[in-house]
Structures are given as structure tokens and as C-alpha cells.
């Protein structure tokens, strides 16, 4: 799905095509995006160019919707979650295309910028970004993804590039901050070194946490098996005891039934001599010796044993329930302080969101949520 989505993205707005058009060079763009890049209506004269390959196009070029590509976009968007999200995405794409950043070095022909040089404070198109990589004098410049506010990536005090990381206050700083600024004499390291250290620390911490949770699961699984074994043992013992008592009682019932049958036939005898001979031969004069019927011994099935198991499980559940809320409280979102925020940043009323405000070319107020 990700590969299909990437193939249906406009290179300018980086979102799914809306009314896609194909230029003679073969590159595809949204109709509104390519018009915003050219900053002219298609009925006006060029010169037109491709933002991807930078080649010039015929001045009489007419843009037509690529119906085949548009059908692919419709098939793809039909499987998306909801129409509301699609509408929101379209709105975001319109905003992106209307706020396209142009290359500061392309004066005669406005060209879409794809990189920003923090050293030059300039936005670069594909050609000038490549030039930065080829020229030895420009090769050491810091080139990042295109941004409309390069100063936001620089030191607010010295307007220098943030190339270092203060290990004591854990913030990015410039070289002047460490030499003469607020972070003088603080221990600092290169940004990439600090990033590598943080990634290594995060990976180690993740491994330790994962190992601890594995041990917790091992203990819980062993505890569960032990509790189940206790319950199963109690159940097996009582079942076998009851089955044995049942067998004894069934044997006694059978013996009594046989005795009743013999007594019944004997009582029907009319000859006194034969009656006495049979009763003596069958020992019916002796008292009947039957094992007493045993009642279920409640000590053998002590409910307190099972209640003890249940209490142990309840205690474990309470301990876990008390632990996890405390853990999540440490991981909850911090409250943001508007007094320490950057002048171009605004804090929401719930102190959970940050908004960046900028002034576009027409000086109309516009905000973007971070």
C-alpha cells in the first residue's frame, strides 16, 4: 500500500494527486500545484518548466487531466477511512500548494525550492542544491529540507547555526553560545554525536525495559501455573475421593438388595423345619455388618485453600493497578509554558499544543498546528 501511495503523490505538495496532469517530460503534478509553481494561468504565455527535471516546456502547452492516473487515484481513495479525512487532506494540500517556497537564486523564472541552506539563509531549487554539493566552497554549508523560516533553525541570540548540543542543559546551541554566550564552559558535543548517543541510550533503555517486562511475564506465568496446579490438585483429589465413596455405597446397596431378595423368598416358606434350616445356613440370624456411610469431610475440601489462592491473585491485581497509573503519570504530556516559548510560537489554552504563526506574502495572518 505504501508503494502505491508514493506513486500517487504530487512532488510539489507531497500529497495524493488532485486533478493530475502529465507534462511532456513525463512528470505528473496536481493541476493547482503546477499552476501555483508557474504563478500563471495556463492560458497565459510561458515560459513553462518542469519543477522536477527543470526543462523548459512549449509556451503553447495546454494542460489536460490524466484520466488514467485520476482513475487510479479514485480507486485508491475509495479504500481510505472516511470522506471527512479525505476532505481534510484536500484542504491541507491546497494550503501547501498556495504556500510554495521558491528558489532565491532563480530570479527570472520562479522555481520550486526543495532545500534550504542555513549558511546562506537561502532556499534552493534542485539545480542550485546540486550546485551546493558540487562546489568545494559550498560543500560544507548546512543544507536541510526546505523551510520558509530558516531563522527558526538558528540560534535566537547569535543567529548562527545550531551545530552543537549542550550536554548540561540538553539543548542545541551554536558555537558562540559555548564560547561567549549563556552556555560558556558548558560541556558540548556535535549534534550528530549527541543524536547517536541519545539513540544508543534509548536503545539500551528499551532493551532493559523489554528484559524487565520479559522477567515480569515469566514470573506471572509461573505464578499462574502454580495457582492452577493447586486448584487442579484440589479438584482431582476430591473427585477421586468422592468416586471411591460412591463405589463403596453402591456395593453396600447391592448387598442390601441381595439380602432383601433372600429374606423375601424365605418368608414365603411354610415348612417350619425348612425355614429354620435355611435361616441358619444363610446366617440370617446374625446382625448385618455394613460399613457405616461416611459423610463428606469438609476438611478434605477446605474452601479456605481456594480463597487463599483467590486472595493472592487479588493482591497481585491491586499491586499492578496501583503501579501502572503512577508509571503513566510520569509519561504524561508536560504542560507548556507560554512565557518561555519562541516569539513565533503560541501555546494552546490546555498547554498541550504549540502553534507556529507566520506572515505570508500578502501579510494575512495564518497559523499552522504542530
C-alpha positions as CSV (number, residue, x, y, z in Angstrom):
1,X,0.0,0.0,0.0
2,X,2.9,2.4,0.8
3,X,4.4,1.9,-2.6
4,X,1.1,2.6,-4.4
5,X,0.6,5.7,-2.3
6,X,4.1,7.1,-3.1
7,X,3.4,6.6,-6.8
8,X,0.2,8.7,-6.5
9,X,1.8,11.6,-4.6
10,X,2.4,15.0,-6.2
11,X,6.1,16.1,-6.0
12,X,5.1,19.6,-5.1
13,X,2.5,19.2,-2.3
14,X,3.7,15.7,-1.3
15,X,0.0,14.5,-1.2
16,X,-2.3,12.4,-3.3
17,X,-2.9,13.9,-6.7
18,X,-5.9,16.1,-7.3
19,X,-6.8,16.5,-11.0
20,X,-3.4,15.1,-12.1
21,X,-1.8,16.4,-15.2
22,X,1.2,15.0,-17.1
23,X,3.9,17.2,-18.6
24,X,5.6,16.4,-21.9
25,X,8.7,15.3,-19.9
26,X,6.6,12.6,-18.2
27,X,6.3,14.0,-14.7
28,X,2.9,14.3,-13.0
29,X,1.6,17.1,-10.8
30,X,-1.7,18.3,-9.4
31,X,-3.3,20.9,-11.7
32,X,-3.5,23.5,-8.9
33,X,0.1,22.7,-7.8
34,X,1.7,23.2,-11.2
35,X,-0.3,26.4,-11.7
36,X,0.9,27.7,-8.3
37,X,4.5,26.9,-9.3
38,X,4.2,28.7,-12.5
39,X,2.3,31.5,-10.9
40,X,0.3,32.0,-14.0
41,X,-2.9,30.7,-15.6
42,X,-2.4,28.0,-18.3
43,X,-3.9,30.4,-20.9
44,X,-1.0,32.9,-20.4
45,X,2.3,32.6,-22.2
46,X,5.2,30.8,-20.5
47,X,8.0,30.1,-20.3
48,X,6.8,26.9,-18.6
49,X,9.2,24.4,-17.0
50,X,9.1,21.2,-15.0
51,X,9.8,21.5,-11.3
52,X,11.3,18.0,-11.3
53,X,13.7,18.0,-14.2
54,X,13.9,21.8,-14.8
55,X,13.5,21.5,-18.6
56,X,11.6,24.3,-20.4
57,X,8.3,23.4,-22.0
58,X,6.4,24.8,-25.0
59,X,4.8,28.2,-24.4
60,X,1.6,27.0,-26.0
61,X,1.3,24.0,-23.6
62,X,-2.2,23.0,-22.7
63,X,-2.7,21.1,-19.5
64,X,-5.2,18.2,-19.7
65,X,-6.3,15.9,-16.9
66,X,-4.6,12.5,-17.0
67,X,-7.8,10.4,-16.8
68,X,-5.9,7.1,-16.3
69,X,-4.0,8.4,-13.4
70,X,-7.1,10.1,-12.0
71,X,-8.9,6.7,-12.1
72,X,-6.1,5.2,-10.1
73,X,-6.4,8.0,-7.5
74,X,-10.1,7.4,-7.2
75,X,-9.6,3.6,-6.7
76,X,-7.0,4.3,-4.1
77,X,-9.0,7.0,-2.2
78,X,-12.1,4.8,-2.3
79,X,-10.4,2.5,0.2
80,X,-9.5,5.3,2.6
81,X,-11.1,5.5,6.1
82,X,-13.6,8.3,5.7
83,X,-14.7,11.2,3.5
84,X,-14.1,13.7,6.3
85,X,-10.4,12.7,6.4
86,X,-10.2,12.9,2.6
87,X,-11.7,16.4,2.7
88,X,-9.2,17.5,5.4
89,X,-6.3,16.1,3.3
90,X,-7.5,18.0,0.2
91,X,-7.7,21.2,2.3
92,X,-4.2,20.7,3.6
93,X,-2.9,20.1,0.1
94,X,-4.4,23.4,-1.1
95,X,-2.7,25.2,1.7
96,X,0.6,23.6,0.8
97,X,0.4,24.4,-2.9
98,X,-0.6,28.0,-2.2
99,X,2.4,28.5,0.1
100,X,5.0,27.0,-2.2
101,X,8.6,28.2,-1.5
102,X,10.6,29.4,-4.5
103,X,14.4,29.3,-5.1
104,X,16.1,32.5,-4.0
105,X,18.6,32.2,-6.9
106,X,16.2,31.8,-9.7
107,X,15.2,35.4,-10.4
108,X,13.8,35.4,-13.9
109,X,12.0,32.1,-13.7
110,X,10.5,31.2,-10.3
111,X,11.4,27.6,-9.4
112,X,10.2,25.4,-6.6
113,X,12.7,25.1,-3.8
114,X,13.5,21.7,-2.4
115,X,16.2,22.5,0.1
116,X,17.2,25.4,2.4
117,X,20.8,26.4,3.1
118,X,21.2,27.6,6.7
119,X,24.6,29.0,6.0
120,X,23.3,31.2,3.1
121,X,19.8,31.7,4.5
122,X,18.5,30.8,1.1
123,X,16.0,28.4,-0.4
124,X,17.4,26.2,-3.3
125,X,15.8,24.5,-6.2
126,X,17.1,21.1,-7.4
127,X,19.7,22.7,-9.7
128,X,21.1,25.1,-7.0
129,X,21.0,22.4,-4.4
130,X,23.1,20.2,-6.6
131,X,25.5,23.1,-7.1
132,X,26.0,23.3,-3.4
133,X,27.1,19.7,-3.4
134,X,29.5,20.2,-6.3
135,X,31.3,23.4,-5.5
136,X,34.0,22.9,-2.8
137,X,33.4,26.3,-1.3
138,X,29.7,25.5,-0.7
139,X,30.1,21.8,0.1
140,X,30.5,22.5,3.9
141,X,27.3,24.5,4.1
142,X,24.4,23.1,6.1
143,X,21.6,22.2,3.7
144,X,18.3,20.9,5.2
145,X,14.7,20.2,4.0
146,X,13.1,23.4,2.6
147,X,11.6,25.7,5.2
148,X,10.0,29.1,4.9
149,X,11.7,30.2,8.2
150,X,15.4,29.2,8.3
151,X,15.9,31.5,11.3
152,X,13.8,29.1,13.4
153,X,16.6,26.6,12.9
154,X,19.3,29.0,14.1
155,X,20.4,30.4,17.5
156,X,17.9,33.1,18.6
157,X,20.7,35.1,20.3
158,X,23.6,34.9,17.8
159,X,21.7,34.0,14.6
160,X,24.3,31.3,14.0
161,X,23.7,27.6,13.0
162,X,22.9,25.2,15.8
163,X,25.8,22.8,15.3
164,X,26.4,21.8,18.9
165,X,24.4,20.2,21.8
166,X,24.8,21.4,25.4
167,X,25.1,18.3,27.5
168,X,24.4,20.2,30.7
169,X,21.2,21.9,29.7
170,X,20.4,19.4,26.9
171,X,19.5,22.0,24.2
172,X,21.0,22.7,20.7
173,X,23.4,25.7,20.7
174,X,25.7,27.5,18.3
175,X,29.5,27.8,18.7
176,X,29.2,31.4,20.0
177,X,26.9,30.2,22.8
178,X,29.6,27.9,24.0
179,X,32.4,30.4,23.6
180,X,30.9,33.7,24.9
181,X,27.2,33.1,25.4
182,X,24.9,31.6,28.1
183,X,26.5,28.1,27.7
184,X,30.1,29.2,28.2
185,X,32.3,26.5,29.7
186,X,29.4,24.0,29.4
187,X,30.2,20.6,28.0
188,X,29.0,20.3,24.4
189,X,29.2,17.8,21.6
190,X,28.4,17.7,17.9
191,X,24.7,17.4,17.1
192,X,25.2,14.1,15.3
193,X,27.3,12.7,18.2
194,X,24.6,13.8,20.7
195,X,21.9,12.2,18.4
196,X,23.9,9.0,18.2
197,X,24.3,8.9,22.0
198,X,20.6,9.5,22.6
199,X,19.7,6.8,20.1
200,X,22.1,4.4,21.8
201,X,20.8,5.3,25.3
202,X,17.2,4.9,24.1
203,X,18.0,1.5,22.5
204,X,19.7,0.4,25.7
205,X,16.8,1.6,27.8
206,X,14.4,-0.1,25.5
207,X,16.3,-3.3,25.8
208,X,16.4,-3.1,29.6
209,X,12.7,-2.3,29.9
210,X,11.9,-5.2,27.5
211,X,14.1,-7.5,29.6
212,X,12.3,-6.5,32.8
213,X,8.9,-7.0,31.3
214,X,10.0,-10.4,30.0
215,X,11.0,-11.3,33.5
216,X,7.7,-10.0,34.9
217,X,5.8,-12.1,32.3
218,X,7.9,-15.1,33.3
219,X,7.1,-14.7,37.0
220,X,3.4,-14.0,36.3
221,X,3.2,-17.1,34.0
222,X,4.9,-19.2,36.7
223,X,2.6,-17.9,39.4
224,X,-0.4,-18.6,37.2
225,X,0.7,-22.1,36.6
226,X,1.3,-22.7,40.3
227,X,-2.2,-21.4,41.2
228,X,-3.8,-23.5,38.5
229,X,-1.9,-26.6,39.7
230,X,-3.2,-26.0,43.3
231,X,-6.7,-25.7,42.1
232,X,-6.4,-28.8,39.8
233,X,-4.8,-30.8,42.6
234,X,-7.7,-30.0,44.9
235,X,-10.2,-30.8,42.2
236,X,-8.6,-34.1,41.4
237,X,-8.2,-35.2,45.0
238,X,-11.9,-34.5,45.8
239,X,-13.1,-36.1,42.6
240,X,-11.2,-39.3,43.3
241,X,-12.3,-39.4,47.0
242,X,-16.0,-39.0,46.0
243,X,-15.7,-41.6,43.3
244,X,-14.3,-44.1,45.9
245,X,-17.1,-43.3,48.4
246,X,-19.6,-43.8,45.6
247,X,-18.2,-47.2,44.8
248,X,-18.4,-48.3,48.4
249,X,-22.0,-47.1,48.8
250,X,-23.0,-48.8,45.5
251,X,-21.5,-52.1,46.8
252,X,-23.5,-51.8,50.1
253,X,-26.7,-51.1,48.2
254,X,-26.1,-54.2,46.1
255,X,-25.5,-56.3,49.2
256,X,-28.7,-55.0,50.9
257,X,-30.7,-55.6,47.8
258,X,-29.5,-59.3,47.7
259,X,-30.4,-59.7,51.4
260,X,-33.9,-58.3,50.9
261,X,-34.4,-60.7,48.0
262,X,-33.3,-63.7,50.1
263,X,-35.4,-62.6,53.0
264,X,-38.5,-62.2,50.9
265,X,-38.2,-65.7,49.5
266,X,-37.5,-67.1,52.9
267,X,-40.6,-65.5,54.5
268,X,-42.7,-67.3,52.0
269,X,-41.6,-70.8,53.3
270,X,-44.5,-72.6,55.1
271,X,-42.5,-75.6,56.5
272,X,-41.1,-74.6,59.9
273,X,-38.2,-77.1,59.7
274,X,-37.0,-75.9,56.3
275,X,-37.5,-72.3,57.4
276,X,-35.1,-72.8,60.4
277,X,-32.6,-74.8,58.3
278,X,-32.4,-72.0,55.6
279,X,-32.2,-69.2,58.1
280,X,-29.4,-70.9,59.9
281,X,-27.5,-71.8,56.7
282,X,-27.6,-68.3,55.4
283,X,-26.6,-66.8,58.8
284,X,-29.6,-64.5,58.7
285,X,-29.9,-64.6,62.5
286,X,-26.6,-62.8,62.8
287,X,-26.7,-59.0,62.8
288,X,-26.0,-57.4,59.4
289,X,-22.4,-56.0,59.3
290,X,-22.4,-53.0,56.9
291,X,-19.7,-50.3,56.8
292,X,-21.0,-47.0,58.0
293,X,-21.9,-44.4,55.4
294,X,-19.2,-41.7,55.6
295,X,-20.2,-38.1,55.3
296,X,-18.1,-35.7,53.2
297,X,-15.3,-34.4,55.3
298,X,-15.3,-30.7,54.8
299,X,-11.6,-30.6,55.8
300,X,-10.8,-32.5,52.7
301,X,-12.4,-29.8,50.6
302,X,-11.4,-26.7,52.6
303,X,-12.8,-23.6,50.8
304,X,-10.2,-21.6,52.7
305,X,-7.5,-23.1,50.4
306,X,-9.2,-21.8,47.3
307,X,-10.0,-18.4,49.0
308,X,-6.3,-18.1,49.8
309,X,-5.4,-18.6,46.1
310,X,-8.0,-16.0,45.2
311,X,-6.6,-13.5,47.7
312,X,-3.1,-13.9,46.3
313,X,-4.4,-13.2,42.8
314,X,-6.4,-10.2,44.0
315,X,-3.3,-8.8,45.8
316,X,-1.3,-9.1,42.6
317,X,-4.0,-7.4,40.6
318,X,-4.2,-4.5,43.1
319,X,-0.4,-4.1,43.1
320,X,-0.4,-3.9,39.3
321,X,-3.4,-1.5,39.2
322,X,-1.6,0.8,41.7
323,X,1.7,0.6,39.8
324,X,0.6,1.4,36.2
325,X,-1.2,4.7,36.9
326,X,2.0,6.0,38.6
327,X,4.0,4.9,35.7
328,X,1.7,6.6,33.1
329,X,1.7,9.8,35.2
330,X,5.5,10.0,34.6
331,X,4.9,9.6,30.9
332,X,2.0,12.1,30.5
333,X,2.4,15.2,28.3
334,X,4.1,18.1,30.1
335,X,2.4,21.5,30.5
336,X,3.9,24.0,28.1
337,X,5.0,27.4,29.4
338,X,4.0,30.3,27.1
339,X,6.5,32.7,28.9
340,X,9.4,30.7,27.7
341,X,8.1,29.9,24.2
342,X,9.6,31.3,21.0
343,X,8.1,34.6,19.8
344,X,6.6,32.9,16.8
345,X,5.1,30.1,18.9
346,X,1.7,30.2,20.6
347,X,0.6,27.8,23.4
348,X,-3.0,26.5,23.5
349,X,-5.2,27.1,26.5
350,X,-4.8,23.5,27.7
351,X,-1.0,24.0,27.5
352,X,-0.7,20.8,25.4
353,X,-0.3,22.1,21.8
354,X,2.0,24.5,20.1
355,X,1.1,26.7,17.1
356,X,3.5,28.4,14.7
357,X,2.4,31.7,13.3
358,X,4.0,33.3,10.3
359,X,3.2,36.2,7.9
360,X,2.8,35.1,4.2
361,X,3.5,37.4,1.3
362,X,0.0,39.0,1.4
363,X,0.6,39.8,5.2
364,X,-2.6,37.9,6.1
365,X,-2.5,36.1,9.4
366,X,-2.2,32.4,9.1
367,X,-1.5,29.6,11.7
368,X,-0.4,26.1,11.3
369,X,-0.7,23.5,14.1
370,X,2.3,21.5,15.1
